[in-house]
Amino acid sequence: MVSVIIINYNTFQCTCRCIESVIAFTKVPFEIILVDNASTECDPSLFLSKFPSIKLIRNPVNNGFAAGNNLGLKEAKGTHCLLLNSDTYLEEDAVGKAFSFLKMNSDIGVLGCRMIYPDGSLQYTARRFRSISWELLDLFRPLLYLLSYKKRASRMLGRYFKGDFNAPCDWLNGAFFMFQKKILRELPEQKLDERFFMYGEDHLWCWQIQQLGYVNYFFSETTVTHISSGSSTIDGQLKNRSVMLHNELEIMRERKGTGIYYFIFWIIFGTKEKVRNGIKRIIFAFSGKLLR
């Protein structure tokens, strides 16, 4: 059985659509555990009125995505767990397809799948861990196009990968994040790391699970729609990116320490982020458009 864990925080309509799609399309045994992170939008009991079969956990405080998921995982009865964002929805049996693939490949730690925006454009859900070499190749990307598509995509993933074949990867977007429940018992605190309130948790968890000897994997044979609207203002978007940068650097410190490697990476990555954010501001000032 798959335990599907969904966090709700003031997203009643989106969360209802997500739950409805899981119920409508999933063909393997499953349970839905909904954790409400102290929402003020409406009474969480409305979810039970609409979906009496789900398990509702009322978290009295909003202590973040990771902590909310850990509350749900404590109650999970399935052999496999799926962390599913409330702003996703299914249009096929994505849960069943991913579950079947994961059951056949016990060496996989985290399994993610292909995700698209509502307009059909691709989201970059499979990633490599950042490194000095990755950042430099990304800066001098014309050199990458000397390689065949498959070699370039496998080496870099992210924006270089169309999500059109199954592939091992370093980390995956936490909007669809499936793993064997037994892995939790192998983690240091027997739960997901809660140090980040938001952003970067999926990256951190994948690194920690990889350290246990598992391979994280991108599964291309099913697709999930992820709304992922983000901030509606340029200041809000850049504030979120600042949090992401901070968390990314903390993960790098954990992976590589604070020696010369970290210092060089910090210069390259930090400079790229400043330039990218500057370009975002300029484009917004002239066109009013927020770049993803």
VENTAHU-V680233 format. One line per field, one symbol per residue. ss: DSSP state (h for helix, s for strand, l for the rest). psi: psi as a letter, one per 20 degrees, with the letter a starting at -180 (. if undefined). A space follows every 50 residues. Layout:
ss = ???
psi = ???
This chain:
ss = lssssssslllhhhhhhhhhhhhhhllllsssssssslllllllhhhhhh llllssssslllllhhhhhhhhhhhllllssssslllssslllhhhhhhh hhhhlllssssssssslllllslllssllllhhhhhhhhlhhhhhhllhh hhhhhhshhhllllllssslsslllssssshhhhhhllllllllllllll hhhhhhhhhhhlllsssssssssssslllllllhhhhhhhhhhhhhhhhh hhhhhhlllhhhhhhhhhhhhhhhhhhhhhhhhhhhhlllll
psi = qpooppppnklggggggggghgghipjqprqpopoomlqigrphihghhh miirpppopiqnkrgghghhghhhipiqhqqoopqikrqqjrmhgggggg ghhiniipfpprrpqqrhjiqqqnipqqqqrggghghhhlhhhhjiqqgh ggghghbciipjkjqqpqrgrqpjhonprphhhhiiqgjkrqpjhpgqpi ggggghghhhiijqpqppoijqpqpoglhaqjqhggghgghggggghghg ghhhgiakbhgggggggggggggggghgggggghhhijppq.
